[in-house]
Amino acid sequence: MNFTAQKASRKWANGTFGRIGAAMVTAAAAALLIGMPVEPAWAAKTSRAAPWDDLFRDLQPRARGKARRVAVPLPKPRPAEAPSAEPEKAAEKEQASPEKDQANEQAAPAPQPTPQPSACRLALTDEVAIAPSIPDIRGAGGCGGEDLVRLEAIVLPDKRRVSVKPAAILRCPMASALAEWIRKDIAPLAERLGSAVSDLDNFDSFECRGRNRIVGAKLSEHGRANALDVRAFRLGNGRLISLTDRTVPRELRETVLHSVCARFSTVLGPGSDWYHEDHIHLDLMERRGNYRICQWDVWDPLPQRAPLLPAERPEEAPPREVAAKPDDAKPDANRSDKPDANKSGAKPDAAKPDAESNGEKSEKAAPAREQKPATKKRRKNRRS
């Protein structure tokens, strides 16, 4: 082989091997880029190296003046069953912090104050009335009220009790007004009658209903526990005084009328409407300008002997004469029992007055003739 051929073959070999080496270096660089982790932390977590690291370890380019990276293993993850100490400490710190305590105190609702008794409740003591307090009532349609009591009895100044039968559920101001009425008006009235009042007949007190028990009507004061219907009161001697009984003396009923109209804003009794004919309605309804209603007509007593139907005819009384029928009153010319004027000897013209002898004409005896209207005769044209 000549020199030229050797040089050409060497050049070809160098070029071929050079290309093969460049290709291998390029492939190794690509493999390193593919196998290299993107994040250092992730590379640190992987303790197992790539399978081609040993193969291309010598072919990897090394930067001059820089140290080779070494993978540092991370600690093992904490097991799930390990106790958590740090969250408990953090919770203890949060509980112990004063700022958190103040925030919790502000967020917690303030305790509601205990309701204090009203002035009426303080004044309505056991020396005035037996009226224990009951809880407030919140019914449908505005029924109920606050500051309610159950009026069981009224205590008189001499410590005797007037029972309210049955016990009435009322507002405290209404119960107080009833107690003052019995103590200062009815008790002295009963003493003048020679006895003492013992019971008060309660016809109706609290009831959630409309006025006069009409469905859909305006709410009654009974629905607000602000009214009482009174029928009568009983005395110690057993006498029952009904306020709408006409047999009760008028003066007594008028005295009760004046007393209730002076103490209550509404008084309805007989004469007001058809719903209060047998009892007296009392309430403390507030109106504009303190307007009051007092409608109670005190009727006069009924007469002792009322006009009744006539008594039945006794059996021993003689029979009554039956009036003649119209047919019997007509004259019958054919009857044989008819009196004959000629047989009796009386002259038929004897009873007639002689008008001609007295010079007077009797116009009444002779009926007036009917005058026919004059008619014109038609003229007949006769031919001559």
C-alpha positions in Angstrom: 0.0 0.0 0.0 1.4 3.3 -1.0 1.5 6.3 1.2 -1.4 8.0 -0.4 -3.7 5.0 0.2 -2.6 4.8 3.8 -3.3 8.5 4.4 -6.7 8.2 2.8 -7.7 5.2 4.9 -6.5 6.9 8.1 -8.4 10.0 7.2 -11.5 7.9 6.6 -11.1 6.0 9.8 -10.5 9.2 11.8 -13.6 10.8 10.3 -15.7 7.7 10.8 -14.6 7.2 14.4 -14.9 10.9 15.1 -18.5 10.9 13.9 -19.2 7.8 16.0 -17.7 9.4 19.1 -19.6 12.7 18.5 -22.8 10.7 18.2 -22.1 8.8 21.3 -21.4 12.0 23.2 -24.6 13.5 22.0 -26.6 10.4 23.0 -25.0 10.4 26.4 -25.9 14.1 27.0 -29.4 13.5 25.9 -29.7 10.6 28.3 -28.3 12.7 31.1 -30.8 15.4 30.4 -33.7 12.9 30.4 -32.6 11.2 33.5 -31.7 14.3 35.5 -34.3 15.4 38.1 -36.0 18.8 37.6 -35.9 19.7 41.3 -33.0 19.1 43.7 -35.4 18.1 46.5 -36.9 15.4 44.4 -33.4 14.2 43.4 -32.4 14.1 47.0 -35.4 12.0 47.9 -34.5 9.3 45.4 -31.7 7.2 46.8 -31.5 4.9 43.9 -29.4 6.2 40.9 -30.3 5.9 37.3 -29.1 2.6 35.6 -27.0 4.5 33.0 -25.0 6.6 35.4 -22.2 4.0 35.7 -22.2 3.5 31.9 -21.6 7.1 31.0 -19.8 8.2 34.1 -16.5 8.7 32.3 -18.1 10.4 29.3 -19.9 13.1 31.4 -18.3 16.5 31.1 -17.0 17.9 34.3 -16.9 21.6 34.9 -13.5 22.9 35.9 -13.2 24.5 39.3 -16.6 23.1 40.6 -17.2 20.2 43.0 -19.2 17.3 42.0 -22.8 17.2 43.4 -23.4 14.5 46.0 -27.0 13.3 46.8 -27.7 13.8 50.5 -30.4 11.4 51.8 -33.4 13.0 53.6 -34.7 11.6 57.0 -37.4 9.1 57.0 -41.0 10.4 57.0 -42.8 10.5 60.4 -45.0 7.5 61.1 -48.7 8.1 61.2 -49.0 6.6 64.7 -46.5 9.0 66.2 -47.9 11.4 68.9 -48.4 15.0 67.8 -46.8 17.1 70.4 -46.5 20.4 68.6 -50.2 20.9 67.9 -51.0 20.3 71.6 -48.5 22.9 72.6 -49.9 25.3 70.0 -53.4 24.7 71.4 -52.2 25.3 74.9 -50.6 28.5 73.8 -53.9 29.6 72.1 -55.8 28.8 75.3 -53.4 30.5 77.5 -53.3 33.7 75.4 -55.2 36.6 76.9 -56.3 37.9 73.6 -58.2 34.7 72.8 -59.8 34.9 76.2 -61.0 38.4 75.6 -62.4 37.5 72.2 -64.3 34.6 73.6 -65.8 36.7 76.3 -67.0 39.2 73.8 -68.4 36.6 71.5 -70.4 34.8 74.3 -73.9 36.1 74.7 -74.4 38.2 77.8 -76.8 36.5 80.4 -80.3 38.0 80.4 -81.1 39.9 83.6 -83.7 38.5 85.9 -87.1 40.4 85.3 -87.9 42.6 88.2 -91.4 42.8 89.6 -93.5 45.7 88.4 -94.8 48.4 90.7 -98.3 46.9 90.5 -97.0 43.5 91.6 -95.2 45.0 94.5 -98.3 46.8 95.6 -100.6 43.8 95.2 -99.5 42.0 98.3 -101.1 39.2 100.3 -102.7 41.8 102.5 -104.7 43.0 99.5 -105.4 39.9 97.4 -104.3 36.3 97.0 -103.0 36.6 93.4 -99.9 34.6 92.6 -98.0 35.6 89.5 -98.1 33.3 86.4 -95.8 33.2 83.3 -96.5 35.6 80.4 -98.9 34.3 77.7 -98.1 34.6 74.0 -101.0 33.4 72.0 -102.1 33.7 68.4 -103.5 36.9 67.1 -102.1 39.1 69.9 -103.8 37.1 72.7 -102.2 37.0 76.1 -100.2 39.6 78.0 -97.5 40.3 80.5 -97.4 40.8 84.3 -100.3 38.3 84.7 -101.8 37.0 88.0 -104.3 34.4 89.0 -106.8 36.3 91.3 -108.1 33.7 93.8 -109.4 35.9 96.6 -109.6 39.5 97.8 -108.6 40.3 101.4 -110.8 42.8 103.1 -109.4 45.3 105.6 -110.7 43.1 108.5 -108.7 40.1 107.1 -111.8 38.3 105.7 -111.5 36.9 102.2 -113.8 37.3 99.3 -113.4 34.3 97.0 -113.4 34.7 93.3 -115.2 31.7 91.8 -113.6 30.5 89.6 -110.2 32.1 89.9 -109.6 34.8 87.3 -106.5 35.2 85.1 -106.0 38.9 84.7 -103.3 41.5 84.3 -102.0 43.0 87.5 -103.6 46.4 87.0 -107.0 44.9 86.4 -106.7 42.6 89.4 -105.7 45.6 91.5 -108.7 47.6 90.3 -111.1 44.7 91.2 -109.6 44.4 94.7 -110.0 48.1 95.3 -113.6 48.0 94.1 -114.5 45.1 96.4 -112.7 46.5 99.4 -113.9 50.1 99.2 -117.3 49.9 97.5 -118.9 46.5 97.8 -117.8 45.6 101.3 -119.4 48.8 102.8 -122.5 48.2 100.7 -122.8 44.7 102.2 -122.4 46.1 105.7 -125.4 48.4 105.1 -127.4 45.4 104.1 -126.6 43.8 107.4 -124.0 41.2 106.2 -120.6 40.8 104.6 -119.6 39.9 101.0 -118.2 36.4 100.8 -118.0 35.4 97.1 -117.7 37.1 93.7 -119.3 35.3 90.7 -116.8 35.3 87.9 -118.7 34.7 84.6 -115.6 35.0 82.3 -112.0 36.4 82.5 -109.2 35.5 80.1 -110.2 33.9 76.9 -108.6 34.2 73.5 -111.5 35.3 71.3 -113.1 38.2 69.4 -115.6 40.6 70.7 -119.0 39.1 71.6 -117.5 35.7 70.5 -117.9 36.6 66.9 -115.5 34.9 64.5 -113.3 37.4 62.8 -114.2 40.3 65.1 -111.7 42.6 66.7 -109.8 41.1 69.6 -111.8 41.4 72.9 -110.2 42.7 76.1 -110.8 39.2 77.5 -108.2 38.0 75.0 -105.7 40.5 76.5 -106.6 39.4 80.1 -107.8 42.9 80.8 -111.6 42.2 81.4 -113.9 40.5 83.8 -117.6 39.6 83.5 -119.5 39.8 86.9 -122.9 38.3 87.4 -123.5 38.6 91.1 -121.9 38.6 94.5 -123.0 36.5 97.5 -123.3 37.7 101.1 -122.3 35.9 104.3 -126.0 35.2 105.1 -126.4 33.3 101.9 -128.2 36.0 100.0 -127.3 36.2 96.3 -127.4 39.7 94.7 -127.6 39.5 91.0 -126.7 42.7 89.3 -129.2 42.2 86.4 -132.1 40.9 88.5 -135.1 43.2 88.5 -136.2 41.9 91.8 -133.1 43.4 93.4 -134.0 46.9 94.7 -133.3 49.6 92.1 -131.4 51.8 94.5 -128.9 49.0 95.3 -128.3 48.3 91.6 -127.8 52.0 90.9 -125.2 52.2 93.7 -123.2 49.4 92.1 -123.6 51.1 88.7 -122.0 54.4 89.9 -119.2 52.6 91.7 -118.1 50.5 88.6 -118.4 53.4 86.2 -116.1 55.5 88.4 -113.4 52.8 88.5 -113.4 51.1 85.1 -113.1 52.5 81.6 -115.7 50.2 80.1 -118.9 49.1 81.7 -121.5 47.1 79.6 -124.7 45.8 80.9 -128.4 45.4 80.0 -129.4 47.9 77.4 -125.9 48.1 75.8 -126.5 45.1 73.4 -128.0 41.7 73.3 -124.8 40.1 74.6 -124.7 41.6 78.1 -128.3 41.1 79.4 -127.3 38.7 82.1 -124.0 40.0 83.3 -121.8 43.2 83.7 -118.7 43.5 81.6 -115.8 45.4 83.2 -112.4 46.3 81.7 -109.6 48.9 81.7 -109.2 49.5 78.0 -107.1 52.6 77.2 -108.7 55.0 74.7 -107.7 58.3 73.2 -108.4 61.2 75.6 -109.2 58.7 78.4 -112.6 58.2 76.9 -115.0 56.0 79.0 -118.0 53.9 78.2 -120.7 53.3 80.8 -123.8 51.6 79.2 -125.9 49.9 81.8 -129.7 50.5 82.0 -131.1 49.8 85.4 -134.6 48.5 84.6 -137.5 49.1 86.9 -138.8 46.1 88.9 -141.5 44.1 87.1 -145.1 44.6 88.4 -146.2 42.1 91.0 -149.3 41.2 89.1 -148.5 41.1 85.5 -151.3 41.3 82.9 -152.2 37.6 82.3 -154.7 35.9 80.1 -158.3 35.6 81.4 -158.9 32.7 83.7 -160.6 29.6 82.4 -164.4 29.4 82.8 -165.5 27.3 85.8 -167.6 24.2 85.1 -170.5 25.4 87.3 -171.0 28.5 85.3 -174.2 28.7 83.2 -173.9 28.0 79.5 -173.1 31.0 77.3 -175.8 32.3 74.9 -174.9 31.6 71.4 -175.4 34.5 69.0 -177.9 34.0 66.2 -176.5 33.0 62.8 -177.0 35.4 59.9 -179.4 33.0 58.2 -181.7 33.0 61.2 -181.9 36.8 61.3 -183.6 37.0 57.9 -187.5 37.3 58.0 -189.4 34.2 56.9 -192.8 35.0 55.5 -193.9 31.4 55.5 -193.3 30.8 59.2 -196.4 30.2 61.2 -195.0 31.7 64.4 -194.8 35.2 62.8 -197.0 37.6 64.7 -200.0 38.8 62.6 -200.5 42.5 62.9 -204.2 42.3 61.9 -204.9 39.6 64.5 -203.4 41.6 67.3 -205.8 44.4 66.5 -203.1 47.0 65.9 -203.5 49.3 63.0 -200.6 49.3 60.6 -200.9 53.0 60.0 -201.4 53.9 63.7 -197.7 54.1 64.4 -196.9 56.2 61.4 -196.8 59.9 62.1 -199.4 62.0 60.2 -197.2 64.3 58.3 -200.0 65.8 56.3 -202.0 66.8 59.4 -199.0 68.7 60.8 -198.4 70.4 57.4 -195.0 68.8 56.9 -193.9 66.6 54.1 -191.9 63.6 54.9 -189.2 63.5 52.4 -187.3 60.8 54.2 -190.1 58.3 53.9 -190.4 58.5 50.2 -187.1 57.6 48.4 -185.9 60.1 45.9 -186.5 59.2 42.3 -183.5 58.9 40.1 -183.4 61.7 37.5 -182.5 60.6 34.1 -180.4 62.9 32.0 -182.3 64.8 29.3 -181.7 63.5 25.8 -182.3 65.4 22.6 -184.7 64.0 20.2 -183.5 63.5 16.7 -185.5 65.4 14.1 -186.7 63.2 11.3 -186.8 64.8 7.9 -190.1 63.9 6.6 -190.9 64.2 3.0 -194.1 66.0 2.3 
